[in-house]
Amino acid sequence: MGDSMERIRELATWIREDLGKDVPFHLLRFHPNYRLTELPSTPVKTLEQACDVSLEAGLNYVYIGN
């Protein structure tokens, strides 16, 4: 999915409109491993922003993991 807040907003809006606002949305942190060790981990601040964007889009249950 990436860390574009606009893409996160679009996905959260789709979940709310097509699946319902009470469907859980889990945001997971990328960890460099195996062949992708040169890439950085997703910053926690990015996950927190994505959570805020998803809640603003109308989802009731947004969770940050990893």
Backbone as XML, in Angstrom:
<?xml version="1.0"?>
<chain id="A" units="angstrom">
  <residue number="1" name="MET">
    <atom name="N" x="0.828" y="-1.190" z="0.000"/>
    <atom name="CA" x="0.000" y="0.000" z="0.000"/>
    <atom name="C" x="0.865" y="1.244" z="0.000"/>
  </residue>
  <residue number="2" name="GLY">
    <atom name="N" x="1.951" y="1.227" z="0.739"/>
    <atom name="CA" x="2.805" y="2.403" z="0.814"/>
    <atom name="C" x="2.403" y="3.329" z="1.949"/>
  </residue>
  <residue number="3" name="ASP">
    <atom name="N" x="3.022" y="4.505" z="1.966"/>
    <atom name="CA" x="2.744" y="5.437" z="3.056"/>
    <atom name="C" x="2.121" y="6.744" z="2.575"/>
  </residue>
  <residue number="4" name="SER">
    <atom name="N" x="1.483" y="6.714" z="1.418"/>
    <atom name="CA" x="0.768" y="7.887" z="0.926"/>
    <atom name="C" x="-0.520" y="8.064" z="1.728"/>
  </residue>
  <residue number="5" name="MET">
    <atom name="N" x="-0.637" y="9.202" z="2.403"/>
    <atom name="CA" x="-1.826" y="9.435" z="3.224"/>
    <atom name="C" x="-3.078" y="9.552" z="2.352"/>
  </residue>
  <residue number="6" name="GLU">
    <atom name="N" x="-2.921" y="10.016" z="1.135"/>
    <atom name="CA" x="-4.074" y="10.086" z="0.230"/>
    <atom name="C" x="-4.566" y="8.680" z="-0.115"/>
  </residue>
  <residue number="7" name="ARG">
    <atom name="N" x="-3.643" y="7.763" z="-0.362"/>
    <atom name="CA" x="-4.036" y="6.371" z="-0.652"/>
    <atom name="C" x="-4.679" y="5.716" z="0.569"/>
  </residue>
  <residue number="8" name="ILE">
    <atom name="N" x="-4.148" y="6.000" z="1.747"/>
    <atom name="CA" x="-4.735" y="5.476" z="2.987"/>
    <atom name="C" x="-6.157" y="6.009" z="3.141"/>
  </residue>
  <residue number="9" name="ARG">
    <atom name="N" x="-6.344" y="7.311" z="2.889"/>
    <atom name="CA" x="-7.677" y="7.924" z="2.994"/>
    <atom name="C" x="-8.645" y="7.266" z="2.010"/>
  </residue>
  <residue number="10" name="GLU">
    <atom name="N" x="-8.189" y="7.044" z="0.776"/>
    <atom name="CA" x="-9.033" y="6.396" z="-0.235"/>
    <atom name="C" x="-9.437" y="4.992" z="0.209"/>
  </residue>
  <residue number="11" name="LEU">
    <atom name="N" x="-8.495" y="4.235" z="0.736"/>
    <atom name="CA" x="-8.794" y="2.875" z="1.183"/>
    <atom name="C" x="-9.751" y="2.890" z="2.375"/>
  </residue>
  <residue number="12" name="ALA">
    <atom name="N" x="-9.507" y="3.772" z="3.329"/>
    <atom name="CA" x="-10.384" y="3.863" z="4.498"/>
    <atom name="C" x="-11.799" y="4.269" z="4.088"/>
  </residue>
  <residue number="13" name="THR">
    <atom name="N" x="-11.901" y="5.180" z="3.134"/>
    <atom name="CA" x="-13.218" y="5.600" z="2.637"/>
    <atom name="C" x="-13.913" y="4.439" z="1.951"/>
  </residue>
  <residue number="14" name="TRP">
    <atom name="N" x="-13.174" y="3.683" z="1.160"/>
    <atom name="CA" x="-13.759" y="2.513" z="0.488"/>
    <atom name="C" x="-14.255" y="1.496" z="1.520"/>
  </residue>
  <residue number="15" name="ILE">
    <atom name="N" x="-13.442" y="1.237" z="2.532"/>
    <atom name="CA" x="-13.854" y="0.294" z="3.582"/>
    <atom name="C" x="-15.154" y="0.772" z="4.223"/>
  </residue>
  <residue number="16" name="ARG">
    <atom name="N" x="-15.201" y="2.058" z="4.588"/>
    <atom name="CA" x="-16.400" y="2.606" z="5.236"/>
    <atom name="C" x="-17.631" y="2.499" z="4.338"/>
  </residue>
  <residue number="17" name="GLU">
    <atom name="N" x="-17.485" y="2.873" z="3.068"/>
    <atom name="CA" x="-18.633" y="2.906" z="2.158"/>
    <atom name="C" x="-19.067" y="1.527" z="1.679"/>
  </residue>
  <residue number="18" name="ASP">
    <atom name="N" x="-18.108" y="0.637" z="1.449"/>
    <atom name="CA" x="-18.442" y="-0.661" z="0.853"/>
    <atom name="C" x="-18.554" y="-1.805" z="1.861"/>
  </residue>
  <residue number="19" name="LEU">
    <atom name="N" x="-17.838" y="-1.708" z="2.972"/>
    <atom name="CA" x="-17.842" y="-2.798" z="3.948"/>
    <atom name="C" x="-18.501" y="-2.405" z="5.266"/>
  </residue>
  <residue number="20" name="GLY">
    <atom name="N" x="-18.432" y="-1.144" z="5.604"/>
    <atom name="CA" x="-19.036" y="-0.656" z="6.839"/>
    <atom name="C" x="-18.014" y="-0.027" z="7.761"/>
  </residue>
  <residue number="21" name="LYS">
    <atom name="N" x="-18.449" y="0.972" z="8.511"/>
    <atom name="CA" x="-17.537" y="1.727" z="9.375"/>
    <atom name="C" x="-17.033" y="0.935" z="10.577"/>
  </residue>
  <residue number="22" name="ASP">
    <atom name="N" x="-17.669" y="-0.203" z="10.865"/>
    <atom name="CA" x="-17.251" y="-1.015" z="12.010"/>
    <atom name="C" x="-16.310" y="-2.160" z="11.635"/>
  </residue>
  <residue number="23" name="VAL">
    <atom name="N" x="-15.878" y="-2.218" z="10.373"/>
    <atom name="CA" x="-14.908" y="-3.239" z="9.947"/>
    <atom name="C" x="-13.528" y="-2.818" z="10.464"/>
  </residue>
  <residue number="24" name="PRO">
    <atom name="N" x="-12.812" y="-3.690" z="11.171"/>
    <atom name="CA" x="-11.482" y="-3.341" z="11.675"/>
    <atom name="C" x="-10.490" y="-3.120" z="10.527"/>
  </residue>
  <residue number="25" name="PHE">
    <atom name="N" x="-9.620" y="-2.141" z="10.700"/>
    <atom name="CA" x="-8.580" y="-1.820" z="9.720"/>
    <atom name="C" x="-7.248" y="-1.866" z="10.460"/>
  </residue>
  <residue number="26" name="HIS">
    <atom name="N" x="-6.385" y="-2.813" z="10.088"/>
    <atom name="CA" x="-5.092" y="-3.003" z="10.742"/>
    <atom name="C" x="-3.988" y="-2.402" z="9.881"/>
  </residue>
  <residue number="27" name="LEU">
    <atom name="N" x="-3.209" y="-1.521" z="10.454"/>
    <atom name="CA" x="-2.075" y="-0.892" z="9.783"/>
    <atom name="C" x="-0.803" y="-1.524" z="10.333"/>
  </residue>
  <residue number="28" name="LEU">
    <atom name="N" x="-0.012" y="-2.128" z="9.451"/>
    <atom name="CA" x="1.177" y="-2.862" z="9.890"/>
    <atom name="C" x="2.453" y="-2.156" z="9.463"/>
  </residue>
  <residue number="29" name="ARG">
    <atom name="N" x="3.443" y="-2.234" z="10.317"/>
    <atom name="CA" x="4.740" y="-1.617" z="10.074"/>
    <atom name="C" x="5.616" y="-2.541" z="9.233"/>
  </residue>
  <residue number="30" name="PHE">
    <atom name="N" x="6.284" y="-1.965" z="8.236"/>
    <atom name="CA" x="7.249" y="-2.729" z="7.443"/>
    <atom name="C" x="8.537" y="-2.881" z="8.248"/>
  </residue>
  <residue number="31" name="HIS">
    <atom name="N" x="9.076" y="-4.093" z="8.250"/>
    <atom name="CA" x="10.371" y="-4.364" z="8.873"/>
    <atom name="C" x="11.301" y="-4.929" z="7.809"/>
  </residue>
  <residue number="32" name="PRO">
    <atom name="N" x="12.511" y="-4.371" z="7.661"/>
    <atom name="CA" x="13.450" y="-4.915" z="6.684"/>
    <atom name="C" x="13.875" y="-6.331" z="7.078"/>
  </residue>
  <residue number="33" name="ASN">
    <atom name="N" x="13.803" y="-7.235" z="6.116"/>
    <atom name="CA" x="14.111" y="-8.623" z="6.406"/>
    <atom name="C" x="14.464" y="-9.331" z="5.104"/>
  </residue>
  <residue number="34" name="TYR">
    <atom name="N" x="15.228" y="-10.352" z="5.194"/>
    <atom name="CA" x="15.616" y="-11.220" z="4.097"/>
    <atom name="C" x="16.249" y="-10.424" z="2.960"/>
  </residue>
  <residue number="35" name="ARG">
    <atom name="N" x="15.575" y="-10.240" z="1.847"/>
    <atom name="CA" x="16.163" y="-9.544" z="0.697"/>
    <atom name="C" x="15.900" y="-8.039" z="0.689"/>
  </residue>
  <residue number="36" name="LEU">
    <atom name="N" x="15.153" y="-7.555" z="1.621"/>
    <atom name="CA" x="14.835" y="-6.125" z="1.660"/>
    <atom name="C" x="15.485" y="-5.433" z="2.854"/>
  </residue>
  <residue number="37" name="THR">
    <atom name="N" x="16.663" y="-5.898" z="3.233"/>
    <atom name="CA" x="17.321" y="-5.365" z="4.426"/>
    <atom name="C" x="17.830" y="-3.939" z="4.244"/>
  </residue>
  <residue number="38" name="GLU">
    <atom name="N" x="17.948" y="-3.465" z="3.012"/>
    <atom name="CA" x="18.464" y="-2.113" z="2.778"/>
    <atom name="C" x="17.382" y="-1.043" z="2.918"/>
  </residue>
  <residue number="39" name="LEU">
    <atom name="N" x="16.131" y="-1.463" z="3.050"/>
    <atom name="CA" x="15.031" y="-0.510" z="3.198"/>
    <atom name="C" x="14.784" y="-0.212" z="4.674"/>
  </residue>
  <residue number="40" name="PRO">
    <atom name="N" x="14.401" y="1.020" z="4.994"/>
    <atom name="CA" x="14.149" y="1.360" z="6.404"/>
    <atom name="C" x="12.787" y="0.859" z="6.877"/>
  </residue>
  <residue number="41" name="SER">
    <atom name="N" x="12.665" y="0.684" z="8.181"/>
    <atom name="CA" x="11.370" y="0.352" z="8.778"/>
    <atom name="C" x="10.431" y="1.541" z="8.608"/>
  </residue>
  <residue number="42" name="THR">
    <atom name="N" x="9.144" y="1.253" z="8.590"/>
    <atom name="CA" x="8.154" y="2.329" z="8.558"/>
    <atom name="C" x="8.230" y="3.098" z="9.874"/>
  </residue>
  <residue number="43" name="PRO">
    <atom name="N" x="8.363" y="4.415" z="9.809"/>
    <atom name="CA" x="8.385" y="5.189" z="11.052"/>
    <atom name="C" x="7.055" y="5.079" z="11.802"/>
  </residue>
  <residue number="44" name="VAL">
    <atom name="N" x="7.126" y="5.017" z="13.116"/>
    <atom name="CA" x="5.918" y="4.929" z="13.938"/>
    <atom name="C" x="5.028" y="6.144" z="13.685"/>
  </residue>
  <residue number="45" name="LYS">
    <atom name="N" x="5.619" y="7.313" z="13.495"/>
    <atom name="CA" x="4.850" y="8.535" z="13.228"/>
    <atom name="C" x="3.995" y="8.380" z="11.970"/>
  </residue>
  <residue number="46" name="THR">
    <atom name="N" x="4.508" y="7.702" z="10.952"/>
    <atom name="CA" x="3.742" y="7.467" z="9.727"/>
    <atom name="C" x="2.518" y="6.611" z="10.022"/>
  </residue>
  <residue number="47" name="LEU">
    <atom name="N" x="2.685" y="5.577" z="10.841"/>
    <atom name="CA" x="1.548" y="4.732" z="11.221"/>
    <atom name="C" x="0.523" y="5.519" z="12.026"/>
  </residue>
  <residue number="48" name="GLU">
    <atom name="N" x="1.003" y="6.379" z="12.911"/>
    <atom name="CA" x="0.087" y="7.201" z="13.703"/>
    <atom name="C" x="-0.701" y="8.156" z="12.808"/>
  </residue>
  <residue number="49" name="GLN">
    <atom name="N" x="-0.033" y="8.731" z="11.812"/>
    <atom name="CA" x="-0.725" y="9.613" z="10.863"/>
    <atom name="C" x="-1.757" y="8.831" z="10.058"/>
  </residue>
  <residue number="50" name="ALA">
    <atom name="N" x="-1.392" y="7.636" z="9.612"/>
    <atom name="CA" x="-2.321" y="6.798" z="8.850"/>
    <atom name="C" x="-3.529" y="6.424" z="9.701"/>
  </residue>
  <residue number="51" name="CYS">
    <atom name="N" x="-3.307" y="6.176" z="10.969"/>
    <atom name="CA" x="-4.405" y="5.870" z="11.887"/>
    <atom name="C" x="-5.338" y="7.071" z="11.999"/>
  </residue>
  <residue number="52" name="ASP">
    <atom name="N" x="-4.777" y="8.259" z="12.189"/>
    <atom name="CA" x="-5.582" y="9.478" z="12.290"/>
    <atom name="C" x="-6.393" y="9.717" z="11.020"/>
  </residue>
  <residue number="53" name="VAL">
    <atom name="N" x="-5.766" y="9.541" z="9.862"/>
    <atom name="CA" x="-6.448" y="9.727" z="8.577"/>
    <atom name="C" x="-7.610" y="8.747" z="8.449"/>
  </residue>
  <residue number="54" name="SER">
    <atom name="N" x="-7.395" y="7.509" z="8.855"/>
    <atom name="CA" x="-8.433" y="6.477" z="8.759"/>
    <atom name="C" x="-9.605" y="6.769" z="9.688"/>
  </residue>
  <residue number="55" name="LEU">
    <atom name="N" x="-9.302" y="7.247" z="10.880"/>
    <atom name="CA" x="-10.367" y="7.619" z="11.817"/>
    <atom name="C" x="-11.149" y="8.822" z="11.292"/>
  </residue>
  <residue number="56" name="GLU">
    <atom name="N" x="-10.437" y="9.795" z="10.716"/>
    <atom name="CA" x="-11.091" y="10.967" z="10.130"/>
    <atom name="C" x="-11.977" y="10.582" z="8.954"/>
  </residue>
  <residue number="57" name="ALA">
    <atom name="N" x="-11.609" y="9.505" z="8.251"/>
    <atom name="CA" x="-12.407" y="9.029" z="7.112"/>
    <atom name="C" x="-13.671" y="8.317" z="7.576"/>
  </residue>
  <residue number="58" name="GLY">
    <atom name="N" x="-13.795" y="8.098" z="8.881"/>
    <atom name="CA" x="-15.031" y="7.538" z="9.410"/>
    <atom name="C" x="-14.980" y="6.110" z="9.901"/>
  </residue>
  <residue number="59" name="LEU">
    <atom name="N" x="-13.786" y="5.508" z="9.947"/>
    <atom name="CA" x="-13.692" y="4.147" z="10.475"/>
    <atom name="C" x="-13.676" y="4.190" z="12.002"/>
  </residue>
  <residue number="60" name="ASN">
    <atom name="N" x="-14.320" y="3.230" z="12.620"/>
    <atom name="CA" x="-14.406" y="3.200" z="14.081"/>
    <atom name="C" x="-13.306" y="2.385" z="14.744"/>
  </residue>
  <residue number="61" name="TYR">
    <atom name="N" x="-12.739" y="1.414" z="14.029"/>
    <atom name="CA" x="-11.772" y="0.497" z="14.638"/>
    <atom name="C" x="-10.513" y="0.413" z="13.781"/>
  </residue>
  <residue number="62" name="VAL">
    <atom name="N" x="-9.529" y="1.236" z="14.108"/>
    <atom name="CA" x="-8.260" y="1.267" z="13.382"/>
    <atom name="C" x="-7.170" y="0.884" z="14.375"/>
  </residue>
  <residue number="63" name="TYR">
    <atom name="N" x="-6.335" y="-0.072" z="13.982"/>
    <atom name="CA" x="-5.308" y="-0.602" z="14.880"/>
    <atom name="C" x="-3.935" y="-0.523" z="14.225"/>
  </residue>
  <residue number="64" name="ILE">
    <atom name="N" x="-2.938" y="-0.146" z="15.014"/>
    <atom name="CA" x="-1.548" y="-0.131" z="14.567"/>
    <atom name="C" x="-0.879" y="-1.386" z="15.106"/>
  </residue>
  <residue number="65" name="GLY">
    <atom name="N" x="-0.153" y="-2.093" z="14.231"/>
    <atom name="CA" x="0.523" y="-3.315" z="14.642"/>
    <atom name="C" x="1.989" y="-3.319" z="14.270"/>
  </residue>
  <residue number="66" name="ASN">
    <atom name="N" x="2.698" y="-4.343" z="14.770"/>
    <atom name="CA" x="4.123" y="-4.577" z="14.541"/>
    <atom name="C" x="4.937" y="-3.529" z="15.262"/>
  </residue>
</chain>
